[in-house]
């Protein structure tokens, strides 16, 4: 089957699946025993999209926030077919030891992704893990090694690879050569998403185990910022806006253009505007990912206006025959010259008629729901035939590590040349020491050689 026929057949299959009644769609996959680690906002959003795709039995939930945990258990009981309330745990290790699980979803803050995912695959489960896969590069290497050693299917939550209108943009304009030779891709985020608060330190509430939540990360004084969601303001728990938002657009770009590792990564930036808040992530940063005959250039500002008001979080592909602007909300193709076609605009695909619960679900990003469903459907298909999913852990590792290298480059003030065979920065001992962060005792950093 040639590529165009495959694309047409695949698109037709998705259309048929979306048009079926909910029960018929769900019956396409066998029921699996599933658990969720991390019951916050996006954990529930992704889990409920999975329940729309297949009749999974969510048997267990884990979180260190007992209020959030019990609320999630009640919501799952309402949403899953059996109406059973999942068993609840405050320690994922106990849950994995006691439950025989087919699928584990890891939706913790970033600093917990590695340990939880590795333990899940060791227990025999296939895994859905949020992006970025890790906070340091060696964690990502250990996650990839564990997935391969235990022969587990691991899907990373970089769901741009499963976003319907973005798939269409790739197939229609990039794969068909409508852009010509692409020499530059600009990726960006201009959302005002950096926390600007400066609250005092307080005692954690009694229903929140802050020590366990902190886990392997350095212990910071607790404030009202960290939990829930606000942990992204601190480098102790993640990789700033590069790790949070750039990883999506850079991963999407690599997938659309079939790119592997960057040859070199360079980055500059810092806290240029908001110097008074507690947040220690950059408010301004530029990163360049150098590939053969192509630069992918990231920029974020958490202040001011976007240069492209309709594309504040986006990728813009520049070719010698045209430009393609892509975001989670739409795409625009702008041809150069009369012989290269007409401009095309396409908006995000919604599936509100097929999934009416999307209309009222609290905090759901409705434009992301179709992508999450497709991402979960791809995971389930790959679990059945034991193949690599569209956002396989190796791809998640490459994209996440590249973004971590950008932060290391910014810290050291120089470009880094990456050796993908050795898994290290070429000729730079100082940079290589930063590939692995120190873990807070008693937690032990995973080793790719011994997982």
N, C-alpha and C positions, 0 to 999 in steps of 0.2 A: 504494500500500500504506500503510495507516495505521500509526501508531507502534507500537501494541500488536501488530499482526500482524507488523511488522518484527522486534520484539523476540522474539516467539515463534519466528519462522522462524530468526533468528540463533542463538537458544539451541539449537534443534533441530539446526542445522548443526554447532554445536560438539560436541554430544553424539554425533552420528554420527561426526564426525572422531575423537573420543577413543576410540570403540569399535572403530575399525578396527585391524587389525594394523599394527605399526610400519612395515613396508615399504610398505604401501598408503598410510599417512598421508604418508610421506616423498615418495612419487611425485606428490603433488598439486602440487609446486613444482619448476621446473627447477633443475638444478644450477648453482650460481654459484661463481665463484672468490672466495675470501674470505681476509681477513687480520685478525689481532688485534694491536692496539698496547696493551701493558700486560697481562702474563701472570700477574697475581696472583690472589688469591682470587676476586673477583667477575668478573674477566675470563673465567676458565675456566668459572665457573658459568653465565654467560650464553651463552658460546660452545657449551658442551655441550648447552644447551637448544635452541639453533639447530640443532645436528646431529640432535637428536631430531625436529625439525619437518621438515627437508628435507635431502637428501643433498648438502650443500655440500662443496666441495673446499677445505679450508683449505690454501692454498699457501704462506703465510708467517706468521711470528710475529715480533714485535719487543718487546724489553725490554732495559733497561740492567743487569739482574741476570742474569748468564750462568747461574747455577745454576737460577733460576726459569725462564729461557727454555728451557733444555734439558729440564727436567722437563716443561714444558708441551708441547714438541714430541713427547716420547715418549708422553704421554697422548693427544694428538690423533691420533697414528698408530694407537693402539689403538682410538680411538673412531670415526674416520671410515671410511666404507665402503671407500675405496681402500686403506687401511692405509699410505698414503704419509706419510713424515715431512716436515712443512713445512720450507721453507727458513727459516733464522733470521737475524735482523738485530738490531743494536744501535742503529741510527739509522733512525727512521721515514721520513725524507726519502729515504734511499737505497732503502728498500723500495718506497716509492710510485713512485720513478723507474724501478725495474727491473721491477716486477710490473704486469701488466695486471689490475687488480682490479675486481670487480663490487660487492663489499660490504667495507667496513672497519669493524671494531668498535673504538671508542676506550674503553678501560677503564683509563686511566692515573690517577694522582692528579689531583685537581681542577685544579691549576695548569697542567696540560698539555692539558686538554680542547680549548681554543680553537685553539691552533696546529695540533694534530694533525688536528682535524676540518676546519679550513679547507683544509689541504693535501690531505686526502683527497678533498673534493668538487672541488677544482681538478683532481685527477688523473682525475676522471670516475667516482668511486665513489659509491654510496649509502652511508649511514653510520648506525650505531647508536652513540650516544654516551651515556655515563653522566651521571647528574645529580650536582650542579647543572651546568648547561652551562658555567658560567664562574666565575671568582673575582671579576671585576669586571663592571660593567654594560656597558661599551663592548665588551668581549670578546664578550658575548652578542649585542650589536647587529651586530658584524662576522660572527659565525657565521650569524645569520639572513640577513644580506645575501648572504653567500657561497652559502648553500643556494639562495636564490632566483636569484641571478645565474647559477649553473651548473646550475640546474634539477635539483637532486638531492633525493632522498627522505632525510630525516633523522629518525630516531626517537630520542627521548630515553628514558633508562632510568627513567622514572617509571611503573613497571609496576603501580601501584595502579589505573590506568585499564584494565588488562587482568586484574584479579584477579576470578575468577568470583563469589565470594560478595559482593564489594563491588559488582560490576555488578548482582547480584540485589538488594542493599539499595537501590541507587539507583532501579532500575526499579520495585521493589515498593512502596517507601514514600515516596520523594521525588517521583518522577514521577507516581505515582498520588495524590498529595496527602494521604497518610495523616498527615503531620506538621502539616498546615495551614500557617500563615504562620510561616516560620523567621526569627527575629530575632537569633539568636546561634549561633555555632559555636565551641566550645572545642577547640583542637588542642594536643597535648602530647607530651612525652617525658620520662619519669622514669627512664630507664635510667642505671645508674652506669657510664657509658662514657667519662668523661674520664680521661685517663692521669694518674695521681698519682705517677709516678716522678720521680726527680731524679738520673739517672746522669751520670757525667762525660763530657766530650768525648773521643772516640777517633778513630783513623784509620779511614776506611772500608775494608772488606775489598777485596782486589784483584779480586774477581769482581763488584764493584758499582761502576759509574761514577757516583759521587755528583755530580760536576760536571754531567754530562748530565742526571741525574735532577732536580737542582735547576733546571736550565734557566732560564726567565725569572724565577723567584722569587728573593728575597734569599738570599744564602748564609749559612746558619746553621752553627755548629759541629755536626759529625756526632756523634750519640749512638746508642745502641741503640734509641731510640724511633722514629726517623723511618721506618725500613724494616724489614720490611713492615708495612703497615696503620697504624702509629702516627703517620703524618704528620698525621692528623686532629686531633692535639693542638695544632697550630700554625696561626695565622692566615696565616702566609706561604704556606701551601699550599691553604688552603680558607677556609671561612666559618663555622667552628665548628659547633656542633650545630644552629644555625639553618639553615646551608647543607647540613648532612648529613641531618638528620632532619625538620626543619620543612618543607623543600621538598617532601618526599613527601606529608605530610598537608595542606599548603596547596594543592598541586597537585591532590590528590584532591578536596578540598573545592571548588575552583574548577570542576573537571570535573563533579562531582555536581550542582552548583547552577548551572552555565552562567555562571560569573562571569568577567569580564575583569580588567583592571587594578584594583588598589585605588585609591581616590581619595587617601587619605593613609595613611602608615605611621609608627607611633611605637613606640619600644622603650626599655626600661630594663633594667639588669642589670649583671653584671660577675663578677668573681671574689670571691665573698663568703665562701666556706668554705675552699677549698683554695688557700691563698696561698703554699705552699712548693714545689710541684712546678714543673717546667720548662714545663708546658703554659700557653699564653697565651690559650686560648679561655675563654669565660665558663662558669662552673659554675651560674649562675642567670640566667635571662633571660625577660622577658615582651615579646611583640610584638603590636601590634594592627594588623590590616589592615582599614581602613575602606572598606566598599562602601556603596552606596545602601541605607539601611534595614537594614543588616546589618553586624555586626562579626565578624571572624574573629580570635580571640584565642589566641595561642600562649604556652605556658609550658614551660620545661624546668628541671629541677633534676637535677644529677648526684649528689645526696645525699638522704637521707631516703626516705620511702615515697610511693608513688603514692596520690592521693586515690581512684582507681578501680583496685584491685588487679588486676582482670581486663582493664583497659585502660590499661596503662602507656605505650603509644605508640599514639595514637588520635585520632579526631575524634568529638565529641559534638554532634549537631545538635539544637537546642532549638526546637520549634515549639509553637504554641498548641493543637495536638491531640495531640502526642506527642513523644517523644524517641527519637533513633536514635544508638546507640553503634556505632562502626565501627573495627575494627583489622585488622591483617594476619591475625589468628587467628580472628576471629568478628565477628558483629554481633548487637545486641539492639535490638528495637523495644519501647518501653514506651508504651502508649497512655494518654491522659488521658480518664477517663470511660468508662462502660460502652458507649457507642454508637460508640466509635472503634476497636473491634476487640479482639483478644486479644494478650497479649505473644508475641513471636516471638524465638527464639534460633536462630542458624545458625552452624555452625563452618566453618572453612576447608576448601576442597576439596583433597583429595590425589588423585594419580593413580599411586599406587605399583604397582598391578596392571598398568596399561598401560605403565609405564616402570619396570621393576624395578631398573634401574641407579641410580635415585634412592635406593634403600634403602642403598646402600653407598658412594656417592660422598663422598669426604672433604670436610668443611666445607660441604656443600650445605645451604642453608636449605630444607628439604623443603617447607615451607608456601609458599615463593615460587616453586617450580619450575613449577606450573601457570600462574601469572601470567607468568613469563618466556617460557614456550612460547607462550602466547597473544599476548604482545607481539611475539615474533619472527614468528609467523604473520601478524599484522597488518602488520608491516613488509614481509614478502615479498609479500603481497597488493597493497600499495600500490606496491611496486616494479614489479609486473607491469602495473598499470593507471595508474601515474604519478600517484597521488593523494596527499593529505596523510594521514599516519598518525595514530593516536589521540593519540599524544604527539609531535606535530609540533614541530620546533625552535622555532617561534614560541611555542607553549604552554610549552615548557621555558624559553625566554628570559623570559617573563612571570613564571613562578613563581620562577625563580632570581634574577632582578633584584629582585623584591619582597623576597626574603629578604636580599639584599645591602643593600637600602635600610633594612631593619630594623637591621642592624649599623651602618650609617652614622648612623641616628637615635640609636642608643645612644651612639655615640662623640660626637656633637655635642650631645646632651641636648635635642633638640627634634623635633617631628613634621615629616615631610616631605610636601609635596604634589606628586604626580607628574603630569607632563604627558606622556601617551603619544604625542601627535602630535610634539612636539619631542624626545622621548626624554631629558628632563632634569627636574630638580627645579625647580619653579616658584619664581622669585624668590629663589634661594639659591645664590650663586656658590660659597660654601665647600663646600656639599654636592656641587655639580656637579664640583668639582675632585677629589672622592673617587670619582667614577664610573669613573675610569681609573687604574690603579696603574702605577707605574714598573716597567719591565722591566730586568732585569739584562743588561748588555752581554755578548755581541753580539746578543741576541735583540731583535726589534723588535715592538712592540705592534701588533696588527692594527687597521686603520682601516676602519670600515664603508663609507667612500666609495671605497676603493681596493682592496678584496679581489679 
